[in-house]
């Protein structure tokens, strides 16, 4: 498969076209719309070959399509003709879900992403669910999105932000009882020491998730209404 992965973030959009290949990126921000994104991606990938696109979308999806405008970007993302603009098939997954999918093997996995915003996904026994944790209360006055985001880190300072991260991770581990907890996103490198039972992963690991959005991968994620069902590709007997 020649899959182009787009990781749509609130600060940057990252592009990758092979498991070990180069990552290219360009700034995003609150004024970026879908049409501008496509123009920038096509310009940056003019020397790459790909025949399908996996997009990690920073927002809610239903039936594999965006159902709400992204909170940290411009408007016009819902009804845009992505396949027509790119000239290739396009599939969507929540950006945190794609990162979780790229690191999943079995059992129950919790992914938490720390970047411009806060993302989370849970995979339990081959069912993948994106979780909107931003509105959860960390304290009586503070939501996850207020304390754990990039703005939250600047406002709180490193020490208080790190304390909030440990508190949030512990809370979600108590709720979901994962076998594995992985942390990613641009600010995950600032989490030191790591919370107990956690592993930090590089954003590049999401590329495996991008491949798994298409038939023929070792694990194929097919969209349901608000989640994904994972099907394992069985090896033929030798």
N, C-alpha and C positions, 0 to 999 in steps of 0.2 A: 504494500500500500504506500502511496505517496501522499501522506497526510500533512497538511499545513495546520499547525496549532496556533490559535490566537488566544492569548490570555488577556482579557479585557480588564484592566485595572483602573482605579480612580486616579492614579498618578502617571502610569505608563501602560502601553500596550506592548506585550512581548510576543515575538513571532519565532517559531521554530519549525523546521521542516524535516528533521531526522532525529533519531534518538541521541546521537552523539554530535549533532551538528551545531552550528553557530546559533546563538540567540541574538536576534535583532530587536530593537525596541524604539518607540518614539513616545513623546509626552502625550497624555490624554488631558483630562481636566473637565471642569464643569460646562464648557461650551462645546465639547466635541460631540458631533452627531454621527449617525451611522454612515452617511455618505462621505463625510470627511475621513472617517476611519478606513473605509474601503479604498479611497484614493491613496492614502498614506501606505496602506498594506501593499497595494499593487505596485507602488513605486519602489518600496523597499525589497520586494520579492521578484523584481523583473528578471533577475538572473537565476531564480530557483524554478524547479519543476515540481508540480503537485497536481493531483487530480481530484482532491476532496479536501474539505475544510472542517475542522473541529473547533468550535468557538466556546471558550469558557466565559460565560456571560455573568456579570455581577448583579444578578437580580432574580426575580421569580420567573419560573417557567411552568407552562402547562402543555401537556402533550408534545413536549420537545420543542416548544416555541416560547419566546419571551412573552410574558403576560403583564409585566410592569416595567416602566421606564427605569433605567438604572439611577440610583440615588445620587451618585457623584459625577455623572456625565450630563451631556446635553439631552435634548428630546429627539423624537423621531426614530426610535429604535424598534418600535413594535411592528409597524406595517411595512417596513422597508423590504424591498426585494433583494435579499442577499445573494441568492443563487444567480439571479440575472446580472447583478453588479459584478460578481466574481467570475461568472461563467463556469461555475463548478458546483457540485452538490455541497450543501452546508448543513451541519448538524450542531445543535446547541446543548450545552449542559451548564449548570451552575458552576462557576469557577472553582468554588471550594469542593464541589462534588467531583469535578474532573481531577483535582489533586488527590482526593481520597481514592478515587478509582485507580489512579496510577500506582498507588502503594498498597493495594489490597491483595491479600492471598486467600484468607479464610477467616471464619469466626466473626467477631464484632470489632469494628475499627471506628474510632472517633478521630476526625480531622478538625483542627482549629487553625484558621488563617488570620494572621495579624499583619494588616497593611493599612491602606487608607481607611478602610472600614474593617469589620470583623466578620469572618465567614465561618461556617461550620457545616459538616456533613457526617452522617452516620451510615455505615454499611453493616448490616446484620444478616448473616446467613444468605448472602447473595441478593440482598435487596438494598438499594441505595436511596437515601432520603436526604435532601438538602434541608438544613435547619436554619431558620431565621432567628439567631440568638441576640441580635443587636438590641432588641427592645426589652430583653430580660433585665431584671433589677439585680445589680451587684450589691448595692446598698439601698437604703430607703430613698436617697436622693439621686443615685447614680445608676445609669443603665450601662450594659456592656459596651455599647457603641460610644458612650461618652468617655469611658475609662480606658478601653483597650485599643482604640484606634490611634492613628498617627497623631491626630490633634490631641487626643487624650494623653499621649506620652509627652508631647510638648508642654501641655498644661500641668500635668502632675509632676513631671521630672522622672528621671530613670528609676529611682528607688521606690517611689509610690506606685509608679506604673507597673514595675515588676511584681510588687506585692499584689496588685490587682489581678495581674495575669495568673499568678499562682492560686489566688482565691477563686477565680473563674474556672480554671482548669479543674481544680479539686471539686467544685460544685458540679460541673458537668460529668466528671468521672463518677461521682456519687449517683447521679441521675441515670446514666446510660450503662454503667458497668462494662466498659470496653475491655477487650483482650489487649488491644493496642491503641495508644493515643499518639498521634503524630501532629507536630506543629510546623506550620509553614508560613509563607508570606514574607514580605520584605522586612518587617520588624522582628521576625522570629530570631534573627541573628543577634538581637539585643537581649534575648532571654537567657540569662546566665546568672545563677545556676538554673538548669532546667527543672521544671516540676517533677516530682517523683512519677516514675512509670511512663515518661514521655520520651519521644525521639524527634529530633529536628530533621526535616527533609528539605532538599533544594527544590526551588520552583521548577527546575528542569524535569523533575520526576513526573510532572503532570503530562509530559508527552506520551508516556505509556497509557495514561487515561485517554488522551486524544485518539490513540490508535484503537483503544477498546470501545470506542463509540461506533465502530464499523464492523460489519460481518467479516469473519476470517481471522480476527484476533484470538488470542488464547482465552480471553474472557470478553464476551460481547454484551454491552449494556444497551438494552432497548427501552425506550421511554414508555411509561404508562402515563396516567393523568398527571400525577405530581411526584412521581418517583421513577426509578429505573430498575428493571429486572436483569440480573446478570446470568448469562448462560455460558457454561464452560465448553470450550472446544475439546472434544475427546480425541486423543491420539489414536490413530488407526493401529491395529495390531500388526507387529512386524513379522 
